[in-house]
């Protein structure tokens, strides 16, 4: 698009963001402040992820954008179109073919490889925020590695509900040091964070923070010995592709409240169906 | 057979088409021109420039037109445009003492050199709907008088000379630029004022009002409120002197507030300060009150735990573009997170039910 630099941001801004990304990769899980710019989409709609993606993109990159695991949700469509317009890069819906994947709320089911970057959109980067509203205080707590408050919260959950009552944005400890918010992914996705081949970058635009997981980083979901972390999902199989190992969305299908479960990762589901896997409710004609 | 909802792309295009049509409204009614908005909606233009942090009345008029009159949306358009502009330097500090004032009032003196100039104000109008405007009646020309020759001196200067005002600490040289560096807390006053100057008018109004009602009360007198044009100058290194780039209309409010002092230092009045683009006096007064409330620590006052005293609370939440974006993002799909909550709550209920049965 004329009048704008490649991938929208000017090179000075990209340099500033790349420096923040490098620092974030050097200190896994640490939230690096960066001078987030106003973007042409609203704060809270992926401006952090968009800035990180813009700073990473090269003309030869292939970009995939997902929201809730799907490529065709409206905001994913909007962000993909933004980069088609301002960067002119090739886009794809196939996880394996993408070199940069921007995501909101999910990690793709297909394992990522060493030549991929996964960019997360982050609303509230501070895992301690809802325990301590002040940024000055939470930065101090991270500096002093003072995470007792988080364990007390998890313990109180167990005493009240009999289980840890956090289902998404489940806190993790990175490389034995920083407690990190993995963004609001369901805790089902937490095990994919650690020992991942790809670079994982987290961008929070409104909160002006970037953090990162370098490849093959140790990431541990917080838990207790007698209440171990459990990555849970609906106890069902995908009605379209029959997958029993993927995260499922629950869809209400009729007025009586009848429901079915389908893969949240649309690429994973589509690829399985193309390979001949059939779920309980897939139309026969569709399989061929 | 279930078919997942598809077609986000087509839906977006159709929605944008409809939006454009709604923005235009009835085609039988003449379209608004930017000049009409700039000239006849000038207070809206002022607000959009102030909170958009970009002084350009024509662009602000365009933003208001494109935003269908939604000023926060218009401010957003201005900000998103501003962020792409190259930054080639900084102006010299503007000299508000040399302002060509359209309005200049003081609430602390009955009269002062330069006089009280009401200017184009709503004050003292009776808020009665004027039906002649509905009938598109032209207004008669206002009476004219010669403009004052001399610049109007700051009222604060008179109190200053007597030593009644607290001394302003010298600034730390180059002020920070919150659009180029991440906000660092605690913030110095320059950074606080910068954030307040682009902060949401409604939010600051509410906070300022709360200080008047006792949440960090610091009774404020308006020492002076002035609105007018000031020259913007910039040093050009190649020339070795400053040249005038143009003029901006500003609203400046200085308040005199209650004392500070100690056994060693005699009592002095304290100050609050507001400076905003355009004719935006509600915002400038609110800004001055909030600025003053945020200075509690420096002035040795007690922290009452009032919202207006909490720097982090005020600075992090006063930006309406950040606030509206995050607020409205909850319209986006969240079904993956909601699904995990559903699983959890069902599991908790199942386990609680089983435990109850076992107990019975």
Boltz contact constraints between the chains, C-beta under 6 A:
constraints:
  - contact:
      token1: [A, 33]
      token2: [B, 182]
      max_distance: 6.0
  - contact:
      token1: [A, 34]
      token2: [B, 182]
      max_distance: 6.0
  - contact:
      token1: [A, 35]
      token2: [B, 180]
      max_distance: 6.0
  - contact:
      token1: [A, 35]
      token2: [B, 181]
      max_distance: 6.0
  - contact:
      token1: [A, 35]
      token2: [B, 182]
      max_distance: 6.0
  - contact:
      token1: [A, 37]
      token2: [B, 83]
      max_distance: 6.0
  - contact:
      token1: [A, 38]
      token2: [B, 79]
      max_distance: 6.0
  - contact:
      token1: [A, 38]
      token2: [B, 80]
      max_distance: 6.0
  - contact:
      token1: [A, 38]
      token2: [B, 83]
      max_distance: 6.0
  - contact:
      token1: [A, 40]
      token2: [B, 80]
      max_distance: 6.0
  - contact:
      token1: [A, 42]
      token2: [B, 325]
      max_distance: 6.0
  - contact:
      token1: [A, 43]
      token2: [B, 322]
      max_distance: 6.0
  - contact:
      token1: [A, 43]
      token2: [B, 325]
      max_distance: 6.0
  - contact:
      token1: [A, 43]
      token2: [B, 326]
      max_distance: 6.0
  - contact:
      token1: [A, 44]
      token2: [B, 325]
      max_distance: 6.0
  - contact:
      token1: [A, 44]
      token2: [B, 326]
      max_distance: 6.0
  - contact:
      token1: [A, 44]
      token2: [B, 329]
      max_distance: 6.0
  - contact:
      token1: [A, 45]
      token2: [B, 329]
      max_distance: 6.0
  - contact:
      token1: [A, 68]
      token2: [B, 333]
      max_distance: 6.0
  - contact:
      token1: [A, 68]
      token2: [B, 335]
      max_distance: 6.0
  - contact:
      token1: [A, 68]
      token2: [B, 336]
      max_distance: 6.0
  - contact:
      token1: [A, 72]
      token2: [B, 6]
      max_distance: 6.0
  - contact:
      token1: [A, 72]
      token2: [B, 8]
      max_distance: 6.0
  - contact:
      token1: [A, 73]
      token2: [B, 333]
      max_distance: 6.0
  - contact:
      token1: [A, 74]
      token2: [B, 8]
      max_distance: 6.0
  - contact:
      token1: [A, 75]
      token2: [B, 332]
      max_distance: 6.0
  - contact:
      token1: [A, 77]
      token2: [B, 8]
      max_distance: 6.0
  - contact:
      token1: [A, 77]
      token2: [B, 9]
      max_distance: 6.0
  - contact:
      token1: [A, 105]
      token2: [B, 336]
      max_distance: 6.0
  - contact:
      token1: [A, 106]
      token2: [B, 336]
      max_distance: 6.0
  - contact:
      token1: [A, 134]
      token2: [B, 312]
      max_distance: 6.0
  - contact:
      token1: [A, 136]
      token2: [B, 185]
      max_distance: 6.0
  - contact:
      token1: [A, 161]
      token2: [B, 348]
      max_distance: 6.0
  - contact:
      token1: [A, 162]
      token2: [B, 351]
      max_distance: 6.0
  - contact:
      token1: [A, 167]
      token2: [B, 340]
      max_distance: 6.0
  - contact:
      token1: [A, 167]
      token2: [B, 341]
      max_distance: 6.0
  - contact:
      token1: [A, 167]
      token2: [B, 344]
      max_distance: 6.0
  - contact:
      token1: [A, 168]
      token2: [B, 337]
      max_distance: 6.0
  - contact:
      token1: [A, 168]
      token2: [B, 340]
      max_distance: 6.0
  - contact:
      token1: [A, 184]
      token2: [B, 337]
      max_distance: 6.0
  - contact:
      token1: [A, 186]
      token2: [B, 336]
      max_distance: 6.0
  - contact:
      token1: [A, 186]
      token2: [B, 340]
      max_distance: 6.0
  - contact:
      token1: [A, 206]
      token2: [B, 322]
      max_distance: 6.0
  - contact:
      token1: [A, 206]
      token2: [B, 326]
      max_distance: 6.0
  - contact:
      token1: [A, 208]
      token2: [B, 182]
      max_distance: 6.0
  - contact:
      token1: [A, 232]
      token2: [B, 343]
      max_distance: 6.0
  - contact:
      token1: [A, 234]
      token2: [B, 343]
      max_distance: 6.0
  - contact:
      token1: [A, 249]
      token2: [B, 335]
      max_distance: 6.0
  - contact:
      token1: [A, 249]
      token2: [B, 339]
      max_distance: 6.0
  - contact:
      token1: [A, 250]
      token2: [B, 339]
      max_distance: 6.0
  - contact:
      token1: [A, 253]
      token2: [B, 2]
      max_distance: 6.0
  - contact:
      token1: [A, 260]
      token2: [B, 2]
      max_distance: 6.0
  - contact:
      token1: [A, 264]
      token2: [B, 336]
      max_distance: 6.0
  - contact:
      token1: [A, 283]
      token2: [B, 1]
      max_distance: 6.0
